[in-house]
């Protein structure tokens, strides 16, 4: 007996399988996109909070009240007080001079400053060398000290061998030293200040009622000795007495206390350096004026 042939039942078309695979892949793709685009709530709140402090949505409030803002993060928000803009337009600054001239002026200014500094330093070295040659013996014996402080030359004279204790009368040997110092000071420019200093031991004599009188008298004696030669102008000298107010060392021991009893001759070269700088600046301005005229002539049609 022969079995009946099975009838071919209609099935799913072949393209549906490919379509289903494609839809599955698309769904996975969009799921991945959604997972990648997940918002970090903490970061969103932080950023939105900072923005809400600077901006806000205007609400319907009277014009006289301070504008309030709203945001999805904060229900209440008060913006900062706005500051008015002084100038409500953009302005461009222009100059009639050429940029090349400004660059040249800056270069000349830098060169001028370098030249002034180099000249001042060179003059200081020359002055120090001249004083060292004249006072070589006293410097070796420790009776005098030479120092360079910026634009000043300091001649420090110790009390030992210069003044008797508690007296403003100079020794003959010290007067000879001042004579040689005045010859060098006459060749140096600048103001000359003579300062008198003492230790902290009080003094009370018929001539000196305090250390102020003693320090002023000693500095005056040195100034008079410099003027006696007639080589140093009186208008350049200034006398000051500081008593024990500016000690060099401690007054607790005799050795260090002796360092505070001194007279200092200070030559200030700052004024001479300023005059030299002024002269150079005048020459520079003259050269710049000539250059500007040359540029103006070249620019004319």
C-alpha positions in Angstrom: 0.0 0.0 0.0 1.5 3.3 -1.0 1.6 6.2 1.5 0.1 9.3 0.3 2.5 12.1 -0.6 2.7 14.8 2.0 1.4 18.1 0.9 3.8 21.0 1.0 2.6 23.3 3.7 3.3 27.0 3.3 6.3 28.1 5.5 8.2 31.3 6.6 9.9 32.9 3.7 13.7 32.8 3.7 14.1 36.5 3.8 12.4 36.7 7.2 15.4 35.0 8.9 17.8 37.6 7.5 15.4 40.4 8.5 15.2 39.0 12.1 18.9 38.9 12.4 19.2 42.4 11.2 16.6 43.6 13.7 18.4 41.8 16.5 21.7 43.5 15.6 20.0 46.9 15.4 18.4 46.4 18.8 21.8 45.5 20.3 23.3 48.5 18.7 20.8 50.9 20.1 21.0 49.3 23.5 24.7 49.8 23.5 24.2 53.5 22.4 21.8 53.9 25.3 24.2 52.4 27.8 27.0 54.7 26.5 24.9 57.8 26.8 23.9 57.2 30.4 24.1 60.5 32.4 26.2 60.7 35.6 23.7 62.2 38.0 26.4 63.6 40.4 28.3 65.4 37.6 25.1 66.7 36.1 24.0 68.2 39.4 27.4 69.7 40.0 27.6 71.3 36.6 23.9 72.4 36.7 24.5 73.9 40.1 27.5 76.0 39.0 25.6 77.2 36.0 22.5 78.1 38.1 24.7 80.4 40.2 25.6 82.5 37.2 22.4 82.2 35.2 18.7 81.9 35.9 15.3 82.1 34.3 13.6 85.4 34.8 10.4 85.0 36.7 7.5 87.4 36.8 8.4 89.6 39.7 8.2 93.4 40.1 10.9 95.3 38.3 12.2 96.8 41.6 13.1 93.4 43.0 16.3 91.5 42.4 15.8 89.0 39.5 15.4 85.4 40.7 16.2 82.3 38.7 14.9 78.7 38.6 16.6 75.5 37.6 15.8 71.8 37.8 18.4 71.4 40.6 17.6 74.4 42.9 14.2 75.7 43.5 15.4 79.0 44.8 18.3 80.9 43.3 19.7 84.4 43.8 22.1 85.6 41.2 25.0 87.9 41.9 24.6 91.7 41.8 25.3 92.8 38.2 28.1 95.3 37.7 27.5 98.0 35.1 29.9 98.2 32.2 31.8 101.5 32.2 32.2 101.6 28.4 29.5 100.1 26.2 31.5 100.2 23.0 34.8 98.8 21.8 37.5 101.4 21.1 40.8 100.7 19.4 43.9 102.7 20.4 46.2 103.8 17.7 49.4 105.6 17.6 50.8 108.0 15.1 54.4 106.7 15.6 55.6 103.7 13.7 56.1 100.4 15.6 59.8 100.4 14.5 60.4 103.6 16.5 58.8 102.1 19.6 60.9 99.0 19.4 64.0 101.2 18.8 63.1 103.3 21.8 62.8 100.2 24.1 66.2 98.9 22.9 67.8 102.3 23.5 66.2 102.5 27.0 67.6 99.0 27.9 71.0 99.9 26.6 71.0 103.2 28.5 70.2 101.4 31.8 73.0 99.0 31.2 75.5 101.7 30.4 74.6 103.7 33.5 74.9 100.7 35.7 78.3 99.7 34.1 79.6 103.3 34.4 78.5 103.6 38.0 80.2 100.3 39.0 83.3 101.3 37.1 83.4 104.7 38.9 82.9 103.0 42.3 85.9 100.7 41.6 88.1 103.6 40.6 87.1 105.5 43.8 87.7 102.5 46.0 91.1 101.9 44.4 92.2 105.5 44.9 91.3 105.5 48.6 93.0 102.1 49.1 96.2 103.5 47.6 96.1 106.6 49.9 95.1 104.7 53.1 97.1 101.5 52.5 99.0 101.7 55.8 95.9 102.5 57.9 93.9 99.8 56.3 96.6 97.3 57.0 96.8 98.4 60.7 93.0 98.1 61.1 92.4 101.7 62.0 90.2 102.3 58.9 87.8 100.3 56.9 86.5 100.8 53.4 83.1 99.5 52.2 81.0 99.8 49.1 77.3 99.9 49.6 75.3 100.2 46.3 76.2 103.8 45.2 78.0 104.8 48.4 81.6 104.6 49.5 82.0 104.3 53.3 85.2 105.2 55.2 84.8 103.9 58.7 87.3 105.3 61.3 87.7 103.5 64.5 88.1 105.4 67.8 91.5 103.7 68.5 94.2 106.2 67.6 91.7 108.8 66.4 90.1 110.3 69.6 90.9 109.9 73.2 88.3 108.2 75.3 85.4 110.5 76.0 86.9 113.4 73.9 86.3 115.0 70.5 89.8 116.3 70.1 91.6 114.5 67.3 95.2 113.2 67.5 97.8 114.7 65.2 98.2 111.4 63.4 94.5 111.3 62.6 94.6 114.8 61.3 97.2 113.8 58.8 95.0 110.9 57.7 92.1 113.3 57.1 94.4 115.5 55.1 95.1 112.7 52.7 91.4 111.6 52.6 90.3 115.1 51.7 92.6 115.1 48.6 90.8 112.1 47.3 87.3 113.3 48.3 87.9 116.6 46.4 88.1 114.5 43.2 85.0 112.5 43.9 81.5 113.7 43.1 78.5 113.5 45.4 77.4 114.5 48.9 79.7 113.8 51.9 78.1 112.8 55.2 80.1 112.6 58.4 78.4 110.4 61.0 79.4 110.1 64.7 78.6 107.0 66.7 79.3 105.9 70.3 78.6 102.9 72.6 75.8 102.7 75.2 77.9 103.8 78.2 76.4 107.1 79.4 78.6 110.1 79.6 78.1 113.3 81.6 80.9 115.8 81.7 81.1 119.6 81.7 81.5 119.5 77.9 79.3 116.6 76.9 76.1 116.0 78.7 75.3 112.8 76.8 76.5 110.6 74.0 74.5 112.7 71.5 76.8 115.7 72.3 79.9 113.5 72.0 78.9 111.9 68.7 77.9 115.2 67.1 81.2 116.9 68.4 83.4 114.1 66.9 81.6 114.3 63.5 82.0 118.1 63.5 85.7 117.8 64.3 86.2 115.5 61.3 84.2 117.8 59.0 86.2 120.8 60.1 89.4 118.9 59.4 88.2 118.1 55.9 87.2 121.8 55.3 90.5 123.1 56.7 92.4 122.0 53.6 90.2 124.1 51.3 89.9 121.3 48.8 86.4 120.1 49.8 83.5 122.4 49.3 81.4 123.1 52.4 78.2 122.7 50.5 78.9 119.0 50.0 79.4 118.1 53.7 76.6 117.1 56.1 77.3 116.4 59.8 75.2 113.9 61.8 75.4 112.4 65.3 73.6 109.2 66.2 75.0 108.5 69.7 74.4 104.7 70.5 71.3 104.3 68.3 73.1 102.5 65.4 75.5 100.0 66.9 77.6 97.7 64.7 78.0 95.0 67.3 76.8 94.1 70.7 77.5 96.3 73.7 77.8 93.4 76.1 81.5 92.8 75.8 84.4 95.4 75.8 85.8 94.0 72.5 82.5 94.4 70.6 81.6 97.6 72.3 84.7 99.3 70.9 83.5 98.6 67.4 80.5 101.0 68.0 82.8 104.0 68.9 83.5 105.2 65.4 83.1 108.0 62.8 82.0 107.2 59.2 82.6 109.3 56.1 80.0 108.4 53.5 80.3 109.5 49.9 77.0 109.2 48.0 77.4 108.8 44.3 73.7 108.4 43.5 73.3 112.1 42.4 76.2 111.9 40.0 74.8 108.7 38.5 71.4 110.4 38.1 73.0 113.3 36.3 74.9 111.0 34.0 71.7 109.1 33.2 69.9 112.4 32.5 72.6 113.5 30.1 72.4 110.1 28.2 68.6 110.4 28.1 68.7 113.8 26.6 71.1 112.5 23.9 68.7 109.6 23.3 65.7 111.9 22.9 67.6 114.0 20.4 68.5 111.0 18.3 64.9 109.7 18.5 63.6 113.2 17.3 65.9 113.0 14.3 64.8 109.5 13.4 61.1 110.6 13.7 61.7 113.5 11.3 63.5 111.1 8.8 60.5 108.7 8.9 58.0 111.6 8.4 60.0 112.8 5.3 60.1 109.3 3.9 56.3 108.9 4.3 55.5 112.1 2.5 54.4 111.5 -1.1 
